[in-house]
Amino acid sequence: MADGEVGASGGDAEPGGDEGFVIEELSRRTGLTVRSLRSYQTQRLLPPPTVRGRTGYYGEPHVARIELIKDLQSQGLKLSSIARLVDGQVGSEADLLRFTRTVTDLFGERRGGFTSATELAARFGVDADDTPALIAQATELGLVQDVGDGTLEELAPGLIGAGQRAVEVLHLDAAGALRVLGTLRKQAEAVADTYLELFLERVWAPFVQAGRPAEQWSEVEAALLDVRALATEALVSTFELVMSDRVADVVDREVVRGESRSRRRGGRGR
């Protein structure tokens, strides 16, 4: 099958202009490779082209969809998540983009300022030899991002501060403190996944089935913010309950019983 041809027998997308354009032209206009475009179609990110003969023709709606996908990626969404959002999307790209931008702004931790590898290493008590490993670990955890010229943007200043305090209070080394943050992130991701799956099932799916009415976008956005509040409340409350139980156990085991054992040993020594 030649470039520009598709395996589908038809499509409901209208080509741009009188004739539309083939996939190579779509590639040129969007800066994506033909392979990437075909992958987008397979993942249901891109509507099928209009087929005439054996050739698929694309139009401006396809260009707009790709620009939407790029923008959503820049908001931090993965392609799998974008595919679920745009599946069946018709004529409301602007609403979807506004929605995701709003949610990203509300959910995302406020970014901090900029720092350097040397400054970050000093905050964690790391010498020059271990600095590259620190930066690599912090980057992998999503705490910082290299923006060039030796500058690091702090993507999660609160977590960076928590790691630094763990070094100071718990006497961990930098690698140990970041490993703790990594563990906490995985546990938080499990909570987020639980509530977001519920949102997709109970709110988003019915909204999509209803044809994504324009007047319901604000309700969907409000529901997601409520889900955030629910997840946060549940996570904090559960942590407080578990932490209280664990502290009581530790105090009983290490302080009360430890003091009792110490007294018994002292009594035997008399």
C-alpha positions as a Markdown table, in Angstrom:
| # | Residue | x | y | z |
|---|---|---|---|---|
| 1 | Met | 0.0 | 0.0 | 0.0 |
| 2 | Ala | 1.5 | 3.3 | -1.0 |
| 3 | Asp | 2.2 | 6.3 | 1.3 |
| 4 | Gly | -1.0 | 8.2 | 1.9 |
| 5 | Glu | -3.2 | 5.1 | 1.5 |
| 6 | Val | -5.0 | 3.6 | 4.4 |
| 7 | Gly | -6.3 | 0.2 | 5.5 |
| 8 | Ala | -9.7 | 1.5 | 6.4 |
| 9 | Ser | -12.5 | 1.4 | 3.9 |
| 10 | Gly | -13.8 | 4.8 | 4.7 |
| 11 | Gly | -13.9 | 7.7 | 7.2 |
| 12 | Asp | -16.1 | 10.5 | 8.3 |
| 13 | Ala | -13.5 | 13.2 | 8.5 |
| 14 | Glu | -13.9 | 16.1 | 6.1 |
| 15 | Pro | -10.8 | 17.0 | 4.1 |
| 16 | Gly | -9.6 | 20.5 | 4.2 |
| 17 | Gly | -10.2 | 22.6 | 1.1 |
| 18 | Asp | -11.6 | 21.0 | -2.1 |
| 19 | Glu | -9.4 | 18.0 | -2.3 |
| 20 | Gly | -7.7 | 17.5 | 1.1 |
| 21 | Phe | -4.1 | 16.3 | 1.3 |
| 22 | Val | -2.3 | 13.1 | 1.7 |
| 23 | Ile | -0.5 | 11.9 | 4.8 |
| 24 | Glu | 2.9 | 13.2 | 3.6 |
| 25 | Glu | 1.5 | 16.7 | 3.5 |
| 26 | Leu | 0.0 | 16.2 | 7.0 |
| 27 | Ser | 3.4 | 15.1 | 8.2 |
| 28 | Arg | 4.9 | 18.3 | 6.7 |
| 29 | Arg | 2.3 | 20.6 | 8.3 |
| 30 | Thr | 2.5 | 19.1 | 11.7 |
| 31 | Gly | 6.2 | 18.1 | 12.0 |
| 32 | Leu | 5.3 | 14.5 | 12.8 |
| 33 | Thr | 6.6 | 11.5 | 10.9 |
| 34 | Val | 4.3 | 9.4 | 8.8 |
| 35 | Arg | 5.0 | 6.5 | 11.1 |
| 36 | Ser | 3.9 | 8.7 | 14.1 |
| 37 | Leu | 0.7 | 9.7 | 12.3 |
| 38 | Arg | -0.2 | 6.1 | 11.6 |
| 39 | Ser | 0.6 | 5.2 | 15.2 |
| 40 | Tyr | -1.8 | 8.0 | 16.3 |
| 41 | Gln | -4.5 | 6.5 | 14.1 |
| 42 | Thr | -3.9 | 3.1 | 15.6 |
| 43 | Gln | -4.2 | 4.5 | 19.1 |
| 44 | Arg | -7.4 | 6.3 | 18.1 |
| 45 | Leu | -5.8 | 9.7 | 18.7 |
| 46 | Leu | -6.5 | 10.8 | 15.1 |
| 47 | Pro | -9.8 | 10.5 | 13.2 |
| 48 | Pro | -9.6 | 8.4 | 10.1 |
| 49 | Pro | -9.1 | 10.3 | 6.8 |
| 50 | Thr | -11.7 | 10.5 | 4.0 |
| 51 | Val | -10.9 | 7.7 | 1.6 |
| 52 | Arg | -11.3 | 8.2 | -2.2 |
| 53 | Gly | -10.2 | 5.2 | -4.2 |
| 54 | Arg | -7.3 | 3.7 | -2.2 |
| 55 | Thr | -6.0 | 7.0 | -0.9 |
| 56 | Gly | -6.7 | 8.7 | 2.4 |
| 57 | Tyr | -7.2 | 12.5 | 2.4 |
| 58 | Tyr | -6.7 | 14.6 | 5.5 |
| 59 | Gly | -7.9 | 18.1 | 6.3 |
| 60 | Glu | -7.6 | 21.0 | 8.7 |
| 61 | Pro | -9.5 | 19.2 | 11.4 |
| 62 | His | -6.7 | 16.6 | 11.5 |
| 63 | Val | -4.1 | 19.4 | 11.8 |
| 64 | Ala | -6.1 | 20.9 | 14.6 |
| 65 | Arg | -6.3 | 17.5 | 16.4 |
| 66 | Ile | -2.6 | 17.0 | 16.2 |
| 67 | Glu | -1.9 | 20.5 | 17.6 |
| 68 | Leu | -4.4 | 19.7 | 20.4 |
| 69 | Ile | -2.5 | 16.4 | 21.2 |
| 70 | Lys | 0.8 | 18.3 | 21.3 |
| 71 | Asp | -0.6 | 20.9 | 23.6 |
| 72 | Leu | -2.1 | 18.2 | 25.9 |
| 73 | Gln | 1.3 | 16.5 | 26.0 |
| 74 | Ser | 2.9 | 19.8 | 27.0 |
| 75 | Gln | 0.4 | 19.8 | 29.9 |
| 76 | Gly | 1.9 | 16.6 | 31.1 |
| 77 | Leu | -0.6 | 14.1 | 29.8 |
| 78 | Lys | 0.5 | 10.7 | 28.4 |
| 79 | Leu | -0.7 | 9.6 | 25.0 |
| 80 | Ser | -2.7 | 6.8 | 26.6 |
| 81 | Ser | -4.6 | 9.4 | 28.7 |
| 82 | Ile | -5.0 | 11.7 | 25.7 |
| 83 | Ala | -6.5 | 8.9 | 23.6 |
| 84 | Arg | -9.1 | 8.3 | 26.3 |
| 85 | Leu | -9.9 | 12.0 | 26.4 |
| 86 | Val | -10.2 | 12.6 | 22.6 |
| 87 | Asp | -11.9 | 9.3 | 21.7 |
| 88 | Gly | -15.0 | 10.2 | 19.9 |
| 89 | Gln | -14.2 | 13.9 | 20.2 |
| 90 | Val | -16.2 | 16.0 | 17.7 |
| 91 | Gly | -15.9 | 19.7 | 17.3 |
| 92 | Ser | -14.9 | 20.6 | 20.9 |
| 93 | Glu | -11.1 | 20.6 | 20.9 |
| 94 | Ala | -11.1 | 24.1 | 22.4 |
| 95 | Asp | -13.3 | 23.0 | 25.3 |
| 96 | Leu | -11.1 | 19.9 | 25.9 |
| 97 | Leu | -7.9 | 21.9 | 25.8 |
| 98 | Arg | -9.3 | 24.6 | 28.2 |
| 99 | Phe | -10.5 | 21.8 | 30.5 |
| 100 | Thr | -7.1 | 20.1 | 30.7 |
| 101 | Arg | -5.2 | 23.3 | 31.1 |
| 102 | Thr | -7.5 | 24.3 | 34.0 |
| 103 | Val | -7.2 | 20.9 | 35.7 |
| 104 | Thr | -3.4 | 20.8 | 35.2 |
| 105 | Asp | -3.1 | 24.3 | 36.7 |
| 106 | Leu | -5.3 | 23.4 | 39.7 |
| 107 | Phe | -3.8 | 19.9 | 40.3 |
| 108 | Gly | -0.2 | 20.7 | 39.6 |
| 109 | Glu | 2.0 | 21.8 | 42.4 |
| 110 | Arg | 3.2 | 25.4 | 41.9 |
| 111 | Arg | 6.6 | 25.2 | 40.3 |
| 112 | Gly | 9.4 | 26.8 | 42.2 |
| 113 | Gly | 12.2 | 28.9 | 40.8 |
| 114 | Phe | 15.4 | 27.9 | 39.1 |
| 115 | Thr | 18.5 | 26.4 | 40.7 |
| 116 | Ser | 21.8 | 24.8 | 39.6 |
| 117 | Ala | 23.3 | 21.4 | 40.1 |
| 118 | Thr | 25.8 | 22.9 | 42.5 |
| 119 | Glu | 23.2 | 24.7 | 44.6 |
| 120 | Leu | 20.9 | 21.6 | 44.8 |
| 121 | Ala | 23.9 | 19.4 | 45.7 |
| 122 | Ala | 24.8 | 21.9 | 48.5 |
| 123 | Arg | 21.2 | 21.7 | 49.9 |
| 124 | Phe | 21.5 | 17.9 | 50.1 |
| 125 | Gly | 25.0 | 17.8 | 51.4 |
| 126 | Val | 26.4 | 16.1 | 48.3 |
| 127 | Asp | 29.9 | 16.6 | 47.0 |
| 128 | Ala | 30.9 | 17.2 | 43.4 |
| 129 | Asp | 31.6 | 13.5 | 42.6 |
| 130 | Asp | 28.1 | 12.5 | 43.6 |
| 131 | Thr | 26.2 | 15.5 | 42.1 |
| 132 | Pro | 25.5 | 13.8 | 38.7 |
| 133 | Ala | 23.8 | 10.9 | 40.4 |
| 134 | Leu | 21.8 | 13.2 | 42.6 |
| 135 | Ile | 20.6 | 15.2 | 39.6 |
| 136 | Ala | 19.8 | 12.0 | 37.6 |
| 137 | Gln | 17.7 | 10.7 | 40.5 |
| 138 | Ala | 15.9 | 13.9 | 41.1 |
| 139 | Thr | 15.1 | 14.2 | 37.4 |
| 140 | Glu | 13.8 | 10.6 | 37.2 |
| 141 | Leu | 11.5 | 11.4 | 40.1 |
| 142 | Gly | 10.2 | 14.5 | 38.3 |
| 143 | Leu | 11.5 | 16.9 | 40.9 |
| 144 | Val | 13.7 | 19.0 | 38.6 |
| 145 | Gln | 14.0 | 19.5 | 34.9 |
| 146 | Asp | 17.2 | 20.5 | 33.0 |
| 147 | Val | 16.4 | 23.6 | 30.9 |
| 148 | Gly | 19.9 | 24.1 | 29.5 |
| 149 | Asp | 22.9 | 26.2 | 30.3 |
| 150 | Gly | 23.4 | 24.4 | 33.6 |
| 151 | Thr | 20.0 | 25.6 | 34.9 |
| 152 | Leu | 17.5 | 23.3 | 36.7 |
| 153 | Glu | 13.8 | 24.2 | 37.1 |
| 154 | Glu | 12.3 | 23.0 | 40.4 |
| 155 | Leu | 9.1 | 21.1 | 39.3 |
| 156 | Ala | 8.1 | 20.0 | 42.8 |
| 157 | Pro | 9.6 | 22.5 | 45.4 |
| 158 | Gly | 7.6 | 21.0 | 48.2 |
| 159 | Leu | 9.0 | 17.5 | 47.7 |
| 160 | Ile | 12.5 | 18.9 | 47.2 |
| 161 | Gly | 12.1 | 20.7 | 50.6 |
| 162 | Ala | 10.8 | 17.4 | 52.2 |
| 163 | Gly | 13.8 | 15.5 | 50.9 |
| 164 | Gln | 16.2 | 18.2 | 52.2 |
| 165 | Arg | 14.6 | 18.1 | 55.6 |
| 166 | Ala | 14.8 | 14.3 | 55.7 |
| 167 | Val | 18.5 | 14.7 | 55.2 |
| 168 | Glu | 18.7 | 17.1 | 58.1 |
| 169 | Val | 16.2 | 15.5 | 60.6 |
| 170 | Leu | 16.6 | 11.8 | 59.8 |
| 171 | His | 20.3 | 12.0 | 59.0 |
| 172 | Leu | 19.8 | 10.3 | 55.6 |
| 173 | Asp | 22.1 | 10.7 | 52.7 |
| 174 | Ala | 20.7 | 12.3 | 49.6 |
| 175 | Ala | 20.2 | 9.1 | 47.8 |
| 176 | Gly | 18.3 | 7.6 | 50.8 |
| 177 | Ala | 16.1 | 10.7 | 51.1 |
| 178 | Leu | 15.2 | 10.6 | 47.4 |
| 179 | Arg | 14.4 | 6.8 | 47.6 |
| 180 | Val | 11.9 | 7.7 | 50.4 |
| 181 | Leu | 10.3 | 10.3 | 48.1 |
| 182 | Gly | 10.2 | 7.7 | 45.3 |
| 183 | Thr | 8.4 | 5.2 | 47.6 |
| 184 | Leu | 5.9 | 7.9 | 48.7 |
| 185 | Arg | 5.3 | 8.9 | 45.1 |
| 186 | Lys | 4.4 | 5.3 | 44.1 |
| 187 | Gln | 1.9 | 5.1 | 47.0 |
| 188 | Ala | 0.4 | 8.4 | 46.1 |
| 189 | Glu | 0.1 | 7.3 | 42.5 |
| 190 | Ala | -1.9 | 4.3 | 43.6 |
| 191 | Val | -4.4 | 6.5 | 45.5 |
| 192 | Ala | -4.6 | 8.9 | 42.5 |
| 193 | Asp | -5.2 | 6.0 | 40.1 |
| 194 | Thr | -8.0 | 4.7 | 42.3 |
| 195 | Tyr | -10.0 | 7.9 | 42.3 |
| 196 | Leu | -9.2 | 8.9 | 38.7 |
| 197 | Glu | -10.4 | 5.5 | 37.5 |
| 198 | Leu | -13.6 | 6.1 | 39.4 |
| 199 | Phe | -13.9 | 9.6 | 37.8 |
| 200 | Leu | -13.5 | 8.1 | 34.3 |
| 201 | Glu | -16.0 | 5.4 | 34.9 |
| 202 | Arg | -18.7 | 7.4 | 36.8 |
| 203 | Val | -18.4 | 10.9 | 35.3 |
| 204 | Trp | -16.3 | 11.0 | 32.1 |
| 205 | Ala | -17.8 | 7.9 | 30.4 |
| 206 | Pro | -21.4 | 9.1 | 30.8 |
| 207 | Phe | -20.4 | 12.5 | 29.6 |
| 208 | Val | -18.8 | 11.1 | 26.4 |
| 209 | Gln | -21.8 | 8.8 | 25.8 |
| 210 | Ala | -24.0 | 11.9 | 26.0 |
| 211 | Gly | -22.0 | 13.5 | 23.2 |
| 212 | Arg | -20.0 | 15.8 | 25.4 |
| 213 | Pro | -22.6 | 18.6 | 25.6 |
| 214 | Ala | -21.0 | 22.0 | 25.8 |
| 215 | Glu | -23.1 | 23.0 | 28.8 |
| 216 | Gln | -21.8 | 20.1 | 30.8 |
| 217 | Trp | -18.1 | 20.8 | 30.6 |
| 218 | Ser | -18.2 | 23.0 | 33.8 |
| 219 | Glu | -20.0 | 20.2 | 35.6 |
| 220 | Val | -17.3 | 17.7 | 34.6 |
| 221 | Glu | -14.6 | 20.0 | 35.7 |
| 222 | Ala | -16.3 | 20.6 | 39.0 |
| 223 | Ala | -16.6 | 16.8 | 39.5 |
| 224 | Leu | -12.9 | 16.3 | 38.9 |
| 225 | Leu | -12.1 | 19.0 | 41.5 |
| 226 | Asp | -14.4 | 17.3 | 43.9 |
| 227 | Val | -12.6 | 14.0 | 43.3 |
| 228 | Arg | -9.3 | 15.7 | 44.1 |
| 229 | Ala | -10.7 | 16.9 | 47.4 |
| 230 | Leu | -12.1 | 13.5 | 48.2 |
| 231 | Ala | -8.8 | 11.8 | 47.4 |
| 232 | Thr | -6.8 | 14.4 | 49.4 |
| 233 | Glu | -9.1 | 14.1 | 52.4 |
| 234 | Ala | -9.0 | 10.3 | 52.3 |
| 235 | Leu | -5.3 | 10.2 | 51.9 |
| 236 | Val | -4.6 | 12.6 | 54.7 |
| 237 | Ser | -7.2 | 11.1 | 57.1 |
| 238 | Thr | -5.8 | 7.6 | 56.4 |
| 239 | Phe | -2.3 | 8.7 | 57.0 |
| 240 | Glu | -3.2 | 10.4 | 60.3 |
| 241 | Leu | -5.0 | 7.3 | 61.5 |
| 242 | Val | -2.2 | 4.9 | 60.5 |
| 243 | Met | 0.5 | 7.3 | 61.9 |
| 244 | Ser | -1.3 | 7.6 | 65.2 |
| 245 | Asp | -1.6 | 3.8 | 65.5 |
| 246 | Arg | 2.1 | 3.3 | 64.5 |
| 247 | Val | 3.3 | 6.0 | 67.0 |
| 248 | Ala | 1.3 | 4.4 | 69.8 |
| 249 | Asp | 2.8 | 1.0 | 68.9 |
| 250 | Val | 6.3 | 2.4 | 68.9 |
| 251 | Val | 5.9 | 4.2 | 72.1 |
| 252 | Asp | 4.5 | 1.1 | 73.8 |
| 253 | Arg | 7.2 | -1.1 | 72.4 |
| 254 | Glu | 10.3 | 1.1 | 72.7 |
| 255 | Val | 9.5 | 3.5 | 75.6 |
| 256 | Val | 7.1 | 1.8 | 78.0 |
| 257 | Arg | 8.3 | -1.8 | 77.6 |
| 258 | Gly | 11.9 | -0.7 | 77.1 |
| 259 | Glu | 11.8 | 1.2 | 80.4 |
| 260 | Ser | 10.2 | -1.9 | 82.1 |
| 261 | Arg | 12.9 | -4.1 | 80.8 |
| 262 | Ser | 15.6 | -1.7 | 82.0 |
| 263 | Arg | 14.1 | -1.6 | 85.5 |
| 264 | Arg | 14.0 | -5.4 | 85.6 |
| 265 | Arg | 17.7 | -5.6 | 84.6 |
| 266 | Gly | 18.5 | -3.0 | 87.2 |
| 267 | Gly | 16.7 | -5.0 | 89.9 |
| 268 | Arg | 18.6 | -8.1 | 89.0 |
| 269 | Gly | 21.9 | -6.3 | 89.3 |
| 270 | Arg | 21.3 | -5.3 | 93.0 |
